[in-house]
Amino acid sequence: MSWWRRRRSIFDRLFEDMFSEIDEIMREFEREFEELLSRAEMVPQRPGQPIVYGFRITIGPDGRPVIEEFGNIRKMRGRPIISEEREPPVDVFEEDNQVVVIAEIPGVDKDKIDVRATEDTLIIKASNERRKYYKEVELPAKVKPETAKATYRNGILEVRIEKKEAKKKIEEEKGVKIKVE
């Protein structure tokens, strides 16, 4: 057997093992999801109203994984509840003098979006005849709500709000220069 065939067969086995593990994980997820739905309290929904659940994992500023769930399944008092409102995926970015919030709310007209801000929270509500979204976003810094500007294009809502106290200049953050004698 040639060197390439032996090497290829090793990779084939590795990929087969990897895909079989992924299949097992997906089967386990489906079993748990079906169990979750069987125990869920169903909020009255219109026929054809989808059940949406998702999650994403990111690395936080401290280097630890952060798991964010989105969709219309929520836990209340330890029990899953399926609601009519979906919780959209949201990204929050902190820049030097402003906070930027980006939310995915496809399928809604611009005039059906209601965005409200306080010093430390942003509330997003959007709805049309087929979809409803709701999300309360805790902001990473105190902001000036009156400076908020929102744009909506292709299902993406972007909100920019000035911070109450902008970061100090980079030179000041690095400290005071000390003369070496």
Buried (B, 14 or more C-beta within 10 A) or exposed (E): EEEEEEEEEEEEEEEEEEEEEEEEEEEEEEEEEEEBBEEBEEEEEEEEBEBBBEEEEEEEEEEEEEEEEBBBBBEEEEEBBBBBBBBBBBBBEBEEEBBEBBBBBEEBEEEBBEBEBEEBEBEBBBBEEEBBBBBEBEBEBEBBBEEBEBEBEEEEBBBBBBBEEEEEEEEEEEEEEEEEE
